Amino acid sequence: MSKPVAHKKLTIADVQDLGRTLVTVANIYPTRYLTERDFFPLVITYLTGRIPSVNAEVASSEGVIDFQLKGNNPTWLELAVQPRTIVDANCPSLKFPGHSAKNSLYPSQNRPELRKLMLEPKGKTRFLLLLDLTGKYDCATLKLGYQAEAKKIKKGKSIRIVYASQDATKDCHFVVKA
């Protein structure tokens, strides 16, 4: 019988790899992975392979946080997805669920996620994974916007924001503080 896997800390590199993996899977199955909720089973599977104790949709003082990696010092992860626009060439009026979300990675759209992560009293490490299936966002613009939005939250903790897009050369990460 093998020894249990020791708890591993989730790093920025792990979250970047998770983002790249999710984009790759979404490209293989473009009509299956459209919304944040569609990605939950993939995220749980991916994280469980690295950190043995993962919970989804954990209640916090500010609301429900998408993922918690348990331990003495829990790690928190929120996911935000900008779905691709899918149009059927044979029937352009056909609407796919989840593809109508507009600008869902901007800070104004993710203010509740920022609040939940910044104000959660337990744990030091907090991630917001921005998954862009369109490749239309600019990381520098996102960074400025998230930094400005984070400053509006009093006494919040810092958050590591990781951006993964269709164009891997645009991927980036940055830290925002209150």
GUGUTI-106606 format. One line per field, with one value per residue (C-alpha): residue in one letter; residue number from 1; chain; x, y, z. Coordinates in steps of 0.1 Angstrom, whole numbers, plus 5000, padded with zeros to 4 digits. Layout:
residuo <- c(A/...)
num <- c(NUM/...)
cadena <- c(A/...)
px <- c(X/...)
py <- c(Y/...)
pz <- c(Z/...)
//
This chain:
residuo <- c(M/S/K/P/V/A/H/K/K/L/T/I/A/D/V/Q/D/L/G/R/T/L/V/T/V/A/N/I/Y/P/T/R/Y/L/T/E/R/D/F/F/P/L/V/I/T/Y/L/T/G/R/I/P/S/V/N/A/E/V/A/S/S/E/G/V/I/D/F/Q/L/K/G/N/N/P/T/W/L/E/L/A/V/Q/P/R/T/I/V/D/A/N/C/P/S/L/K/F/P/G/H/S/A/K/N/S/L/Y/P/S/Q/N/R/P/E/L/R/K/L/M/L/E/P/K/G/K/T/R/F/L/L/L/L/D/L/T/G/K/Y/D/C/A/T/L/K/L/G/Y/Q/A/E/A/K/K/I/K/K/G/K/S/I/R/I/V/Y/A/S/Q/D/A/T/K/D/C/H/F/V/V/K/A)
num <- c(1/2/3/4/5/6/7/8/9/10/11/12/13/14/15/16/17/18/19/20/21/22/23/24/25/26/27/28/29/30/31/32/33/34/35/36/37/38/39/40/41/42/43/44/45/46/47/48/49/50/51/52/53/54/55/56/57/58/59/60/61/62/63/64/65/66/67/68/69/70/71/72/73/74/75/76/77/78/79/80/81/82/83/84/85/86/87/88/89/90/91/92/93/94/95/96/97/98/99/100/101/102/103/104/105/106/107/108/109/110/111/112/113/114/115/116/117/118/119/120/121/122/123/124/125/126/127/128/129/130/131/132/133/134/135/136/137/138/139/140/141/142/143/144/145/146/147/148/149/150/151/152/153/154/155/156/157/158/159/160/161/162/163/164/165/166/167/168/169/170/171/172/173/174/175/176/177/178)
cadena <- c(A/A/A/A/A/A/A/A/A/A/A/A/A/A/A/A/A/A/A/A/A/A/A/A/A/A/A/A/A/A/A/A/A/A/A/A/A/A/A/A/A/A/A/A/A/A/A/A/A/A/A/A/A/A/A/A/A/A/A/A/A/A/A/A/A/A/A/A/A/A/A/A/A/A/A/A/A/A/A/A/A/A/A/A/A/A/A/A/A/A/A/A/A/A/A/A/A/A/A/A/A/A/A/A/A/A/A/A/A/A/A/A/A/A/A/A/A/A/A/A/A/A/A/A/A/A/A/A/A/A/A/A/A/A/A/A/A/A/A/A/A/A/A/A/A/A/A/A/A/A/A/A/A/A/A/A/A/A/A/A/A/A/A/A/A/A/A/A/A/A/A/A/A/A/A/A/A/A)
px <- c(5000/5014/5017/4991/5001/5012/4993/5008/5005/4987/5010/5006/5022/4996/4967/4983/4985/4949/4938/4957/4942/4907/4912/4925/4896/4871/4886/4882/4846/4834/4797/4802/4823/4806/4799/4817/4795/4804/4841/4835/4840/4872/4885/4877/4893/4924/4929/4922/4950/4974/4958/4938/4912/4892/4857/4834/4810/4821/4801/4821/4811/4806/4789/4799/4835/4839/4867/4885/4917/4916/4945/4957/4960/4932/4936/4906/4900/4873/4867/4853/4847/4842/4826/4831/4803/4790/4769/4756/4764/4733/4710/4725/4694/4702/4713/4737/4732/4759/4774/4756/4776/4793/4824/4823/4860/4860/4864/4829/4814/4836/4832/4813/4841/4868/4848/4844/4881/4895/4873/4875/4893/4909/4938/4965/4964/4935/4932/4909/4912/4900/4893/4890/4877/4875/4910/4897/4909/4940/4959/4973/4937/4925/4953/4946/4909/4913/4938/4914/4884/4905/4913/4876/4875/4886/4909/4910/4937/4957/4945/4965/4947/4956/4944/4943/4932/4929/4962/4987/5011/4985/4984/4995/4991/4992/4985/4959/4957/4932)
py <- c(5000/5034/5063/5091/5121/5150/5182/5204/5241/5255/5278/5304/5279/5253/5278/5288/5252/5246/5276/5263/5228/5242/5262/5231/5210/5238/5238/5201/5202/5238/5232/5214/5239/5273/5285/5286/5258/5235/5237/5227/5189/5195/5219/5195/5166/5186/5200/5167/5152/5177/5185/5156/5177/5200/5213/5230/5258/5266/5291/5321/5352/5370/5343/5310/5306/5282/5260/5255/5235/5224/5223/5244/5273/5269/5281/5297/5297/5315/5309/5334/5324/5345/5320/5320/5330/5299/5302/5273/5280/5262/5280/5314/5320/5290/5301/5280/5283/5303/5319/5352/5365/5398/5412/5387/5390/5428/5438/5453/5419/5401/5425/5399/5374/5399/5407/5371/5363/5395/5394/5357/5357/5322/5313/5334/5322/5333/5330/5343/5324/5344/5320/5337/5315/5345/5358/5394/5408/5427/5417/5452/5467/5439/5445/5482/5476/5449/5470/5499/5477/5460/5494/5500/5470/5480/5457/5430/5405/5402/5381/5364/5369/5345/5351/5323/5328/5312/5329/5315/5344/5367/5347/5366/5369/5397/5404/5430/5444/5464)
pz <- c(5000/4990/5014/5011/4991/5012/5009/4982/4981/4950/4931/4904/4880/4890/4883/4850/4840/4851/4829/4799/4804/4806/4774/4756/4767/4758/4723/4719/4731/4721/4726/4760/4780/4777/4812/4846/4859/4829/4841/4877/4873/4853/4880/4908/4890/4881/4916/4934/4914/4930/4964/4980/4998/4975/4982/4957/4965/5001/5021/5034/5052/5019/4999/4982/4970/4940/4954/4987/4990/5026/5051/5081/5058/5031/4996/4978/4940/4921/4884/4859/4822/4791/4767/4730/4707/4690/4658/4638/4601/4591/4615/4627/4650/4671/4705/4727/4764/4781/4750/4754/4784/4775/4791/4820/4829/4836/4873/4874/4865/4891/4920/4941/4935/4945/4977/4987/4981/4997/5028/5037/5070/5067/5045/5029/4993/4970/4933/4907/4874/4844/4816/4782/4754/4730/4733/4732/4765/4772/4803/4810/4809/4832/4857/4859/4863/4890/4909/4910/4920/4948/4963/4969/4993/5028/5048/5021/5016/4983/4954/4927/4894/4866/4830/4805/4770/4735/4727/4751/4745/4761/4793/4824/4862/4887/4923/4935/4971/4990)
//
